[in-house]
Amino acid sequence: MAQPRIARVYGAVNVGSFRISAMVAGISETGEMIVLGSGHRASQGVKRGYVTDMAAATYAVRDAIERAEKMANTSISSVWIGCSGAGLGSQVEKVEIDIGGRRIEQDDIDHLLVAGREVIQPDGRMVLHAQPAHYTLDGAHGVANPKGLHAERLGVDIHVMLADGAPIRNITETVQNAHLDVEAVVGSPIAAGHACLSPEERDLGVALVEFGGEVTNVSVYASGMLVGLASIPMGSADITDAIASAFGIRRYQAERLKCVNGSAIASPADHREMIPVNAPGEEATGPVARHADDKNRIPRAELVSVITGQLGRLMEEVAKALKAVGFNGQRGQQVVLTGGGAELVGLADFAQAALGKPVRIGRAPQLTGLPEAHVKPGFATLAGLVLYAAADPVDIRSVGPSYQPTMRYSGLGLANRVYRALREYF
C-alpha cells in the first residue's frame, strides 16, 4: 500500500530531566497524523526541568533530533518544545463585551479576544500561551463557536499558561543552538492532556499527574480546560536515588533494579525471592549491595519496601496539590497518571489506595507509525506536542492586527493614525 502524501510536517522535542525525546510527524491529505520518525537519549544538562548546562543540553537535543530525522528520512527546521519545569503556573481569565442582541460576526469575536489581552496579569512572568477555552452567551457556558448566534453579551474564558522567563529563555536558546527555530514552548500539562485525556474526561473533571524523572506536575481539567496546576520537585529519579542509598550501589544499578524488578505492590512471595543486583554478564562490576547474599542478590521485599516508602511520600504531596487546586467533591474523581515514572508495575493500584480515587495509567495514543516502544506513558507528552501543534491552537496574542475598532478620527487623532500608517507601510 502506498504511503499517503504528507501535507505538513511537524517537529517536537520534549526536554525532560531523565530523557530528551524528539518526534517528526506529518498530517496526511486525509487529516491523519502519521509519525515519520522518533528518537530519544539520556538527558544531559537538565535538572528538575531547568537547563543547568547549555552546551550539554544542546548536544542532547541535537542528538535526539538527528535520530528522529534519520528514521523519518527528512530534516526539520523548527520544533515545538515541551517544558515540565520553569515554574509553570496556570490561570483562567474571563472577559465579556456587549453585543446588543444582534448576530455575532467574526469581528465581534476578534474584538472580544483583543479585549481579553488586557485582562491578563502575568505579574512579571512569561506568558507561554493564552487561549480561548470556551465562549459564553448571556452567561450560558460551553459554546465552542459563537459565530452566527445571537446574544446580548458575549464572553470568553481564557486559559493562560505562565512560566518564569529566564528558564524558558534558557530552554529556547538551547534548542536554537541546536540549529532549530522554536515554534512555541508548550507546558507539558497541555501536551500530555492532548495525548492522554478524552474530551469527555476534560469536560467532566479529571486530574492529570505527570510523574517525570525529577518533577511531578499535577494539573486539573474541568469544563474542557485546564483550571489548576501545581508542580512538585520530586520524581522517579528520587526513587532510584533512594534505592542506591539503601543498598549502597550505583545509580545505574538502582535504575535497572527499579525498572526490571521493582513494583509498587508487595506480595507474600517477595521475601523468598532473591534478585541479582547486577545485570547478566556484569557480575564482577560495581560494589556488593548492602544486605546482599554471597551472590550479590537482595530480597525483592526490601526493594519493594524502599520503592513504596518513597512513593508514599510522593503521593502525600500529590494529595496536598490536588486539595490546593480544589480537586475534590463530585467533580474530583478520576485521576490519570502519566510520564516515565508511571511505567512502574502496580503504580495505579498503589495510587488508588493512597489517594482514595479511581486511577488509570495514561499512555501515548496509538498513532500510525509510532514504534511500539514509544506507546508508553513516558512518551505521552511528546506525542501530545505534535497533536497540539496540528490542532493549530488560537493564541489571543496573535489575534487583532487585522481587527480595527470602529472609531471616528479627527484633528490630532487623524494625524496620529496617518503617521502610524506611514511607519507601518514605509
C-alpha positions in Angstrom: 0.0 0.0 0.0 1.4 3.4 -1.0 2.4 5.8 1.7 -0.2 8.6 2.0 1.1 12.0 0.9 2.1 14.3 3.7 0.6 17.8 3.6 2.5 19.3 6.5 5.4 18.2 8.8 5.7 18.9 12.5 8.8 18.6 14.7 8.6 18.2 18.5 11.2 17.9 21.3 10.4 17.2 24.9 13.2 18.4 27.2 13.0 16.2 30.3 15.3 15.7 33.3 15.6 11.9 32.6 15.4 11.8 28.8 15.3 14.1 25.8 13.0 12.8 23.1 12.1 14.1 19.6 9.5 13.3 17.0 8.9 14.1 13.4 5.3 13.7 12.3 3.1 14.7 9.5 -0.5 15.3 8.6 -1.7 13.3 5.6 -4.0 14.8 3.0 -6.8 12.8 4.7 -6.1 14.5 8.0 -4.4 11.5 9.7 -1.5 12.1 12.0 1.5 9.9 10.9 4.7 9.5 12.9 7.6 9.6 10.5 10.4 9.2 13.0 11.1 9.4 16.7 14.2 9.2 18.9 15.4 9.7 22.4 18.5 9.7 24.5 19.5 10.2 28.1 19.1 13.8 29.3 22.2 16.0 29.9 22.4 19.5 31.3 18.9 19.5 32.7 18.0 19.3 36.4 14.4 19.4 37.8 13.2 20.8 34.4 15.8 23.6 34.4 18.7 23.9 32.0 21.9 23.8 34.1 24.5 23.2 31.3 23.5 24.7 28.0 26.3 23.1 26.0 25.5 19.6 27.3 21.7 20.1 26.8 22.2 21.4 23.3 24.2 18.3 22.4 21.5 16.0 23.8 18.7 17.9 21.9 20.7 17.8 18.6 21.4 14.1 19.1 17.7 13.2 19.8 16.5 15.3 16.8 19.1 13.7 14.4 17.9 10.2 15.5 14.3 11.2 14.7 15.3 12.8 11.4 17.3 9.7 10.4 14.3 7.4 11.0 12.0 9.9 9.2 14.4 10.3 6.3 13.7 14.0 6.4 15.0 17.1 8.2 13.1 19.7 10.1 13.9 23.4 10.7 11.6 24.2 13.6 10.1 22.4 16.6 7.5 22.7 19.3 9.2 22.4 22.8 7.7 20.6 25.7 8.6 22.0 29.1 7.8 20.5 32.6 9.8 22.8 34.8 10.5 26.5 34.7 7.9 27.3 37.5 4.8 26.6 35.4 1.6 28.2 36.5 -1.9 28.4 35.2 -4.8 30.8 35.5 -8.2 31.4 33.9 -9.4 34.9 32.9 -12.9 35.9 32.0 -14.0 38.8 29.8 -17.3 39.9 28.3 -18.5 42.5 25.7 -22.0 43.8 24.8 -23.5 42.5 21.6 -26.9 44.1 21.9 -28.9 41.0 20.8 -27.7 41.0 17.2 -26.0 38.3 15.3 -22.4 37.6 16.3 -19.8 38.1 13.5 -16.1 37.3 13.3 -15.3 40.9 14.1 -17.1 40.6 17.4 -15.1 37.5 18.3 -11.8 39.2 17.4 -12.9 42.3 19.4 -13.6 40.0 22.4 -10.2 38.3 22.2 -8.4 41.6 21.8 -10.2 42.8 24.9 -9.0 39.6 26.6 -5.4 40.6 26.2 -6.0 43.5 28.5 -7.1 41.3 31.4 -4.1 39.0 31.5 -1.9 39.8 34.6 1.3 37.9 34.3 2.9 39.7 37.3 6.3 39.7 35.7 6.2 36.2 34.4 6.3 35.0 30.8 3.0 34.0 29.1 3.6 30.7 27.2 0.1 30.6 25.7 -3.2 32.4 26.2 -6.1 30.5 24.6 -9.8 30.9 24.4 -11.1 27.8 26.2 -14.8 28.3 25.5 -17.3 31.1 25.0 -20.4 32.1 26.9 -23.6 33.6 25.5 -25.5 35.6 28.2 -23.9 33.5 30.8 -24.5 30.1 29.2 -21.3 28.1 29.1 -19.9 25.5 26.7 -20.2 27.4 23.4 -17.4 26.2 21.0 -18.0 28.7 18.2 -20.4 31.6 18.8 -20.3 32.9 15.2 -23.8 33.2 13.7 -25.6 33.1 17.0 -27.4 36.0 18.8 -26.7 37.3 22.2 -26.9 40.3 24.5 -23.5 39.7 25.9 -20.6 37.6 24.5 -17.9 36.3 26.9 -14.9 34.0 26.8 -12.9 32.0 29.4 -9.2 32.4 28.5 -6.7 29.8 29.8 -3.2 31.4 30.4 -0.1 29.3 30.9 2.7 31.1 32.8 6.3 30.3 33.4 9.4 32.0 34.8 11.1 34.0 32.0 14.8 33.1 32.5 14.4 29.3 32.5 12.2 29.5 29.3 14.8 31.6 27.6 17.5 29.0 28.5 15.4 26.2 27.0 14.7 28.2 23.9 18.3 29.1 23.4 19.3 25.5 24.0 17.2 24.4 21.1 18.2 27.3 18.9 21.8 26.4 19.5 21.0 23.0 18.0 20.2 24.9 14.8 16.4 24.8 15.1 13.8 27.5 15.2 11.3 27.4 18.0 7.6 27.5 17.1 6.5 27.7 20.7 7.2 26.4 24.2 4.3 24.4 25.4 3.6 23.5 29.1 3.8 19.7 29.4 0.4 19.5 31.2 -1.2 20.9 28.0 0.6 18.5 25.7 0.1 15.4 27.9 -3.6 16.3 28.3 -4.0 16.3 24.5 -2.4 12.8 24.4 -4.0 11.1 27.5 -7.4 12.7 28.1 -10.6 12.4 26.1 -12.7 15.5 25.5 -15.4 14.0 27.8 -12.9 13.5 30.7 -11.7 17.1 30.3 -15.3 18.2 30.5 -16.4 16.1 33.4 -13.3 16.9 35.5 -10.1 14.9 35.8 -6.7 15.3 37.4 -3.6 14.5 35.3 -0.5 13.6 37.3 2.8 13.6 35.2 5.3 11.5 37.1 8.5 12.6 35.5 12.1 12.0 36.3 12.6 14.9 38.7 9.4 16.9 38.5 5.8 15.8 39.0 3.2 18.1 37.6 -0.4 17.9 38.9 -3.0 19.5 36.7 -6.7 19.6 36.9 -9.1 19.9 33.9 -12.8 20.9 34.2 -15.4 22.2 31.8 -13.0 21.3 29.0 -10.0 23.4 30.1 -7.0 23.3 32.5 -8.1 25.1 35.6 -5.4 24.4 38.1 -1.7 23.4 38.2 0.9 22.6 40.8 4.4 21.3 40.5 6.2 19.0 42.9 10.0 18.9 42.8 10.1 15.1 43.1 10.0 12.3 40.6 11.0 8.7 39.7 14.7 9.6 39.9 14.2 10.2 43.7 13.1 6.5 43.9 16.3 5.5 42.1 18.4 7.5 44.5 16.6 6.0 47.5 17.4 2.5 46.2 21.0 3.4 45.5 21.4 4.8 49.1 19.5 2.0 50.8 21.7 -0.7 49.2 24.9 1.2 48.7 25.0 0.6 44.9 25.5 2.8 41.8 22.6 4.8 40.3 22.6 2.7 37.1 22.3 -0.5 39.1 19.4 1.1 41.1 17.6 2.2 38.0 17.8 -1.3 36.5 16.5 -2.9 39.7 13.6 -0.4 39.8 12.7 -1.0 36.1 13.2 -4.7 35.9 12.3 -6.0 39.4 10.6 -3.0 41.1 6.9 -2.9 42.0 4.6 -0.6 43.9 2.7 -3.5 45.3 4.1 -6.1 47.7 3.3 -9.8 47.5 3.9 -12.6 50.0 6.4 -14.3 47.7 8.7 -11.2 47.8 10.5 -12.4 51.0 11.6 -15.7 49.3 12.7 -14.1 46.0 16.3 -13.0 45.7 17.1 -10.7 42.8 20.6 -10.1 41.4 21.9 -6.5 41.7 23.9 -6.7 38.5 22.8 -7.5 35.0 23.8 -10.8 33.4 27.5 -10.6 32.3 28.2 -7.7 34.8 28.5 -9.8 37.9 32.0 -8.6 38.6 31.2 -4.9 38.3 30.1 -2.4 40.9 30.0 -2.8 44.7 28.4 -5.6 46.7 25.0 -4.4 47.8 24.1 -4.0 51.5 22.1 -6.9 52.8 23.1 -9.0 49.8 23.9 -12.7 49.9 27.2 -14.2 48.6 25.9 -14.0 45.0 25.2 -10.2 45.4 21.4 -10.8 45.5 19.0 -8.9 47.6 15.4 -9.8 48.8 12.8 -8.4 46.5 10.8 -7.5 49.6 13.4 -5.0 50.6 13.5 -3.4 47.2 9.7 -3.1 47.2 9.8 -1.6 50.7 12.2 1.2 49.6 10.1 1.9 46.5 6.8 2.1 48.4 8.3 4.3 51.1 9.4 6.9 48.5 6.1 6.6 46.7 4.2 7.2 49.9 5.9 10.5 50.4 5.2 11.5 46.7 1.5 10.6 47.0 1.2 12.7 50.1 2.5 15.7 48.1 0.2 14.8 45.2 -2.8 14.7 47.6 -1.9 18.1 49.0 -1.6 19.5 45.5 -5.0 18.1 44.5 -6.5 19.7 47.6 -4.8 23.0 46.9 -6.2 23.2 43.4 -9.7 22.3 44.5 -9.9 18.7 43.1 -12.5 17.2 45.5 -16.2 16.5 45.8 -18.3 15.3 42.9 -16.1 16.9 40.2 -12.9 15.4 41.7 -12.9 11.7 40.9 -10.8 10.4 38.0 -7.0 10.6 38.3 -4.8 9.8 35.3 -1.1 9.0 35.8 1.4 9.5 33.0 5.1 10.2 32.5 8.0 7.9 32.6 7.5 7.2 36.3 4.0 5.8 35.6 5.6 2.8 33.9 6.3 1.3 37.4 4.5 -2.0 37.9 1.4 -1.7 40.2 1.6 2.1 40.4 -2.1 2.6 39.5 -3.3 0.3 42.4 -0.9 2.0 44.9 -2.0 5.5 43.9 -5.7 4.5 44.0 -5.3 3.3 47.6 -3.2 6.3 48.6 -5.5 9.0 47.0 -8.8 7.3 47.5 -9.8 8.0 43.9 -10.0 5.8 40.8 -6.7 5.9 38.9 -5.7 4.8 35.5 -2.4 5.0 33.5 -2.4 7.4 30.6 -0.3 6.3 27.6 0.7 7.8 24.3 -2.0 7.3 21.8 -1.8 4.7 19.0 -0.6 7.0 16.2 0.2 5.5 12.8 4.0 4.9 12.6 4.7 5.3 16.3 7.1 2.5 17.4 5.6 0.0 20.0 8.4 1.0 22.4 7.1 4.6 22.4 3.5 3.8 23.1 4.2 4.3 26.8 3.4 6.9 29.5 6.9 8.2 29.2 6.3 9.4 25.6 2.7 10.8 26.1 3.9 14.4 26.3 6.0 14.0 23.1 3.0 12.6 21.2 0.8 15.3 22.6 3.1 18.0 21.3 2.6 17.1 17.7 -1.2 16.6 18.3 -1.3 20.1 19.9 0.7 21.6 17.0 -1.6 20.0 14.4 -4.7 21.4 16.2 -3.4 24.9 15.3 -4.4 26.4 18.6 -5.5 30.0 18.7 -3.5 32.4 20.9 -5.2 35.6 21.7 -1.9 37.5 21.5 -1.8 36.8 17.7 -5.4 38.0 17.1 -6.0 41.6 16.3 -3.7 43.1 13.7 -6.5 42.8 11.1 -9.1 43.9 13.6 -9.6 47.7 13.7 -12.1 49.0 16.2 -14.8 51.3 14.7 -13.8 54.8 15.8 -14.1 58.3 14.3 -10.8 60.2 14.0 -10.5 63.9 13.8 -7.8 66.5 14.4 -4.7 65.2 16.2 -6.1 61.6 16.3 -6.3 61.6 12.5 -2.8 62.9 12.1 -1.5 60.2 14.5 -3.3 57.5 12.5 -1.8 58.7 9.3 1.7 58.7 10.9 1.3 55.2 12.2 0.2 54.0 8.7 3.2 55.6 7.1 5.5 53.9 9.6 3.8 50.6 9.0 3.9 50.5 5.3 7.1 52.5 4.5 
